[in-house]
Amino acid sequence: MKGGSMCDLKTGQKVITPSGRLATVKLILSGCSKKDGFERVICQYDGVENDQENLVTLQPHLLKKVS
């Protein structure tokens, strides 16, 4: 299943990013500012331990859930 709203994703869930990398959902955000109403998901690429440089913020519809 590709894309969806925040209701479809949960913290700790595995996803595939648009670049094809496996990642874990770390934080779910909604409407970061008044000018930006987009939902966002912060993911950490798998295989990396607590490295802030390996975090990515994407819109939920760009992520593919891993079952």
C-alpha angles and dihedrals in degrees: 000000000000128000130340142147129303089269086071095056131063134190109269094025120136117239140173114236124218089262089058096251124138114242141168123234108243104170137007119212132187126201101347091199142359090262094047115053096168121125113239135194124202111213133182118215112244120248092042122101117216095321110152091201090066096061121108130190115213140162112259095240089064093060127085117209118233113223 
